[in-house]
Amino acid sequence: MRLPRIIQGGMGAAVSDWRLAKAVSLTGQLGVVSGTALDTVFARRLQAGDLGGHMRRALEAFPLREMAERIWERYFIDGGKPEDQPFRGVPLMSLVPSAPHLELIVAANFAEVFLAKEQHQGLVGINYLEKIQLPTLPSLFGAMLAGVNCVIMGAGIPRAIPGVLDQLAVGQAVELPIHVVDAAPGQKFVTRFDPAAFFGGDAPRLERPSFFGIVSSAPLASMLARKSTGKVDGFILEGPTAGGHNAPPRGAMQLDERGEPIYGERDAVDFDALRAIGLPFWIAGSVASPAGLRESLAEGAVGIQVGTVFAFCEESGIAPDLKARVLERFFSDDAEAPVVRTDPLASPTGFPFKVLPLKGTMPTVEVVANRTRLCDLGYLREAYLQSDGELGYRCPAESVEQYVKKGGVAEKAQGRLCVCNGLIATIGLGQTRRDGYRELPLVTSGDAIEGIRQFLAPGASSYSASDVVAGLFGLEIATAGT
């Protein structure tokens, strides 16, 4: 794969959707779709009426026609569901998913990559979280069916994924070890996927995509390169100022006066050690400027990964009204930029998580207080071993009573937000509850959100993905918002 100067970050649940990835890819850089919760996103797009017919077009290209029709019949609502009615749910992921759920996962990942790659030859990648393990195998297969060029994964050390890509490319059955709390030493739990069984015959031979691991340090990059089950093709070095989940500080976590994690000298990157690994790398986190690109190249990087400024461009998946509220803060040089907070408790994963507090969004005190805690999407649940030897699933963002009943510690549930529902609400597909409550957005952003200003042309109220790419290369932005 040709190595791009700019990698567009895989953000949120469909913030980095197929439209954004396609727009970036058409500029000659690496456009990336988010692989998080695509089964739910796809099902809700269908229930919202499939505006533009894009999901239908992707399903028509899916190689298993009868399967595609079953998904369409199960979820599509002509004209869209009534606004006051809930979306029909998809099954919560488990170690052995049902056949209909497996079909949905594969098709949803296929569709997102297919649409991003449609009618051009540019590069498209997909981003997954190591923390979300259960849907990973069918998700990878669906993306590879659509010809994804690159798989990017972070939020953990995904040592098994390069070998999985090798096996899927030649049609072999694959398995992935699953982390299970309270499992005995040596006790192994795996999730499995067999392409031949899925196809009901011979599995197709697929192109093996490149694999880039997201890491926070040179030692982690070195370990991933040495101990992975297959070839690692490069790294994205993501610092603690990047949006979304951040790696925790090394050592015991200490908080500053704002209650945010303190990063120190131990968290500084050893670029000499990183270069010595001998693999390409990109730098992410507060580098979205021509100077940031130049400085990254000077450190030996191939280029940069950029998230926040793409998240608020015209093609991103963030709901238009929410995007406009954020951009209004940057129309003039003297406007005050919103303050991003690194919350050590918000995410059920236990990783620090960036939140952008805005009135009427999830991080505010009144919203959290008024929301009934429940876990009905389950992507960030952890598997645990029950007393009967069977697997159970729990999430520190669910009802504290339920979490404790399942063996969780009450203190670990304090301050947790439902990241799953919040991120999906951010793209305008939030659930409407039967009692009338509507899930509210959870907006995340990198610390350097003020960098948006450089991409807004005088008098413009928006900017495009191509404006971002041009601006990063130091070209004049003269047509933003047109």
N, C-alpha and C positions, 0 to 999 in steps of 0.2 A: 504494500500500500504506500502510495506517495505520502510523505510526511508533511502535514500542513503547518503553517506558521500559527494559525489560530484554531483552537478547538472551542466550539460553543458548548458551554456546560450543560449537563443533563439535569434539569431542575424540577423540583416539586413532583406532583402528579400531573403530567401533561402541561406544565408551564412550558417546558421544552417539548412542544407537540410537533406533529409532522409538518405543519406550515412553517414554523420557525426553523426547523432543521433543514427543510428544503430551501428556504431563502438563504441560509448561510452557505449551504452546499453549492448553490448557484453562483456564489462569489468566488468559488475555488477553495474554500476552507472546509473544515470538518463540521458539518451540521450533526447534532446529536439529539435523539429523542429520549425522553425519560421512559424507562421501563417499569416505573413504580405504579402499581395498582391498575395496570392497563385493562385487566378483565372488567373491573368496575367502570372505568372510564368508557370503555367501548360499549358496554351494556347500557350505560346511561345516555350516551350519544344516540343510540338507537331508540331508546324510550323518549328522548327529546325530539324525535321525528327525523333524525338524520338530515339536518339542513344541508343542502347542497348535494346530497346523495353520495357523499364521499365514502361512508362506511359501506354502502351497498356496492360501490365500484370496487372497493378493496375485497369484499367478500366474493364478488364475481371472478376476481383473479386468484382466489384461494384454490389450491390444487384439488381439494376434496369437496366436490360440489354439494353432495348430499349433507355433509357436515355444515357447510356454510348456510344452506337453507334451513337447517334445524335451528341454528343460532338466530337467524333472521326472524323466523316464526316465533321463537321464544321471547325475543326482546323488542322487536320493532313495534312502534306505535305510530300509525299514520297521523300526521299533524301534531304529534307530541302529546305526552300525558298532560292532564289538567294540572295547573300550577300548584294547586292545593293538595294534590295527591302524592304519596310517597313513590320514589323509584322502587321498582322491584329489585330485591337484593340478589347478589350472586352468592354462591356457597362460600363459607369461610374455608380457607385453605387448611388442609390436613396432610398427614404423612402419605395417605393414599387417597388422592382426590377422586371424585366421581368422574365417570366418562364425560357427561355434559360439561362439567367444569374444566376438565382437561382440554376439551375442544375449544371452549371459550378462551382459555389462556393462550393456546397456540394461535388461534385466529386473530386475537386482539394484538398480539405482538407482531404477527405477520402484517396486519393491516397498517399499523403505525409506520413500520419501515417501508412497506410498499408505497404508501402515499408520499413519504418523504423522498423516495427515490424515483418517483414516477416521472417519466419523460425527460430524463437527463442522466448524465454519466458522472455526476459529482459524488463525493464521498459522504456516506451517512453512517453514524455510529449509534449505539444504544447504551444507556447508562443504567446499571442495576446497583442495588445495595446488598452487600454481603449479609447484612443483618436480616434481610428478608429472604430466607433460604427456601421455603417450601415451594414457591412457584418457579424457582430459578430454571430448572431443567426444561420444562415445556416452554417457558418464555424464551430461552436461548434458541430452542429448535424453531419456534415460530419466526423469530427475527432472522435466523439463518435461511429459512425457506424463502424469505423475501430478499435475500442477498445482502444482508447488513455487512458493512465493510470493517467495522471495528466494534468490539465490546469493551466497555469501560466499567470498572467496578471498584467501589470503595466501601467505607463504613465497616471495616474489618480487613482481614488478610485472606483474600480469595485464592488460596494456593491450589485448590482443586479445579478451578474453572479452566485454566489453559488446557489441561488434559481432557476435560469434558468436551471442549471445542474440537479437539483432535478427533475424538471418538464420534461425535455427532456428524462431523464432516464426511465420515466413511460409513455412516448408517448404523453404527454400533449402539447397543443399549448402554445406558450410563446410570451411575448412581452418585449421590452427593451426601456426605456425612452431615447429619443434623445435630446441632448443639442441643442437648437436653439437660436441663437443670436436675440435679439430684441423681443423675445416672451413676451407676457404680463404675469404678475404674475398669477399663476394657470393654464396658458395655457399649455397643455400637448401634446407632439408629441411622438409617439412610432413607432417602427418597429416591425413587427410580423412574426412569423414562425409557421406553423402547420405541424408537422411530418406526421399526417394522410393524410392531403391533398396532401403533397408531394409524399407519397407512393400510393395515390389513393385508400386507404383502411385502414386497421388497421396498426397503427404505431408499429414498433418493440420495444420491451423492451430492454434497453441498460444498461450496467454497468455505474454507476455514477463515473466519475473520481474524484480524489482528486483535491482540489483547493488551490493553493498557490498565495497569493497576493504579488506583489513587492511594497515595501514601503521604505521611506527614514528616518523614525523616529518611535519611540515607540508610540507617540500619534496617528499617522496615523494607525499603526498596531492595536492599541486598538479600534479606531473608526471602522475600518473594521471588527474586530471580533465582536463588539457589535451591529452594525447596518446593517450587511449584511442580505440578504433575506434567506440565508441558511448557512450551515456549512462552515467555513473557516478552512482548515486543516493545514495551516502553512504559514510562511512568508519568503520572501527573502528580506533581509535588504541591499539595494543597495546604496553605497556611491557615492559621486560626482567624484570619480576617475574612475568609470566604463565607458565602451564605450557606444556609442549610445546616447540616450536621458538621461539627468540627471535632477533630481528635482532641481528647482531653489533654491537659498539660501533663508532662512527665512528672512522676512522683505524686505525692499527696496533693490533692486539689485545694488551693487556697483561693479565697474570694476577695475582691477589692471592695471599696466603699459602696459601689453600685451593685454588689452582689454578683459580679461577673468573674469568671475564672481568670487567674493571673498566669500569664505565660512569661517564662524567663529565659535565661541563657541556655538551660538544658533543652529548650525547644527550638533553639536556633538551628538552621540547616547547615550541615557540613557539606558544602558544595564540592570540595575536593574529593570526599568519599563518594558522593553521588556520581561525579564524573568518572571515577575509577571503575564503577560498575560496567561502564561501556555500552549502556543502552540509551536510546533517545529519551529525553524527558521534557516536560512542559511545566511551567510554573503557574500556579493559580492563587488568587487572593490579593486583591488591591493592586492589580497590574494592568488594568484596562485603560491604557493610555499609550501614546507613542513612546514616552519615556519608559514606561513599564515594560514594553516590548523590547526596547533597546537594552535595558538593564538585564533582562532575562537572557537575551542572546549573549550578552557579555559574560554571563555566568556559565555559558555552555549549553543552555537550553535550546531546543529546536524552535520553541515559541512559547505561547501562553494559552491557558484555558481561561475563558471569560464567561461569567455568568450573569451577574446583576444587571449590567447595562443591556444585555440581550433580554432579560426577564421583563423589562418594561418597554421594549420596542413594539412596534405595531403588530408584528407577526406572532408575538408570544401568546401563550394560552391563557394568561391571566384575564379574568373578566374585564371587559372594556371600562366599565364604570369604576372599578377598583383601580385599574391602571391609571385612569385619568385623575383620580384623587391624589395619587402619588406624584404624577408628573406636574400637577398644578403647583407643587412646592418648588419647582425648578424653573418656572417661566422667567424669573428675573434674578439678576445676580445677587440681590440683597434678600431674597427669600430664604427662610430658615429651613434647612434640610431636615427631614425626619431622623430621629436618633434610633439606631439599630441597637438592640440589646442581645448579648450573648447569655442566654438563660441556661444555667447548669441543670435545671430540673425539668424543663418543659417536655422534652422528648422521652417517651417510654423506653428508648434504647439505652438511656444512661449517658449518651453523648451530649455535650453542650450543643445547643441549637439556637440559631439566630432568629429573633423575632422582630418584626417591624410593627410596633404598636400603632394602630389607627383606630379611631372611634368606630365602634360597631364590628370590630374583628375580635377573634378569639382571645388574644392575650390580655385584654382588659379585665380588670377585677370583676366588674359587674357581669360581663359575659360568662366568665368562668363560674361565677356563683349561681347563675340562672340555668346553666346547662346540666341536665341529668347525665351523670357519668354512665356510659355504656360502651361496650366494644362490639360493634356490629359489622366492622370491616376486617379487623383482625390481622392486618399486615405486619404489625409490630408486636404481635403476641409472642411470648416465649413458650417453648414446649417444656413440660416438666413431667417427672415420673410420679404417678399416683401410687398410693399404697397398694393397689391391686396389681401393680406392674404395668398398667396401661398408660399411654400418653394422655396428658391433659394439656390445656392451653390457657394461659392467663396473661393479662396486660395490666401494668400499674396505672393505666389511665381509665380502667373500667371502674365500676362501683368498688369502693374500698372494702365494703363488706364481702363482696364476691371474691375480690382479690385475696383477702385474708383467708376466706373459706377454702381457697385453692392452695393454701400454703404460703402465700406471699406475705411479706412483712409490711405492716401498715405504713411505716415511715417511708418506705420506698415509693408509696403511692402519692405522697404529698407533693403538690405543685405540678403534677403531670397534666399535660394537655392531650386531647385526642388529635394527634397530628394527622392521622389518616383522614378523618372527616373534615378537618380544617383545610388540608391541602386540596382536597377535591372540591370543597366549596369555593376555594380561591379561583378555580377555573369556571365557576358558574354552574357546577353540577352538584351542589350541596343537597343533602337529603332534607326532605320535608317530613317531619314527624306527624303521626296521627293526631297528636294533641295540638298541632298547628305550629310547633316550634321548628324553625329552620336553622340548619347548621350554618355557622358563620365562618368566614375565611380566616385562615392562619397564614399571614404573609411573612415570608422570609427574604432576607437580603444580605448581601455582604456589607461590611463596615463602610466601604468606600462608595456608598450609594450616591454621594454628591458628584461623583464622576459622570453621572447622567448629563450634567450641564453641558459638557463639551460636545455632546452629540445633538443638542438642540440648536438648530439654526435660528438666527434672529427672527423673532415673530412666530416661530413654529411652536405648536403644542404637542407634537409627537415626532418620532424619528423611526427610521426603518433599520432592519438588520444590515442592509447594505451600507447604510450610513455609519453603523458601528464599525464594520470592517474597514471602510474607507478611512474613518477617523483614526483607527488604531494604526494604520499604515501612514498616518500623517497627511492624508489628502484633505483638501478643503471640503467641508460639508455645506453644500449650497442648495440642496433640494430636499432637506429633511421635512417630512410632514406633507409632501406633495404627492 
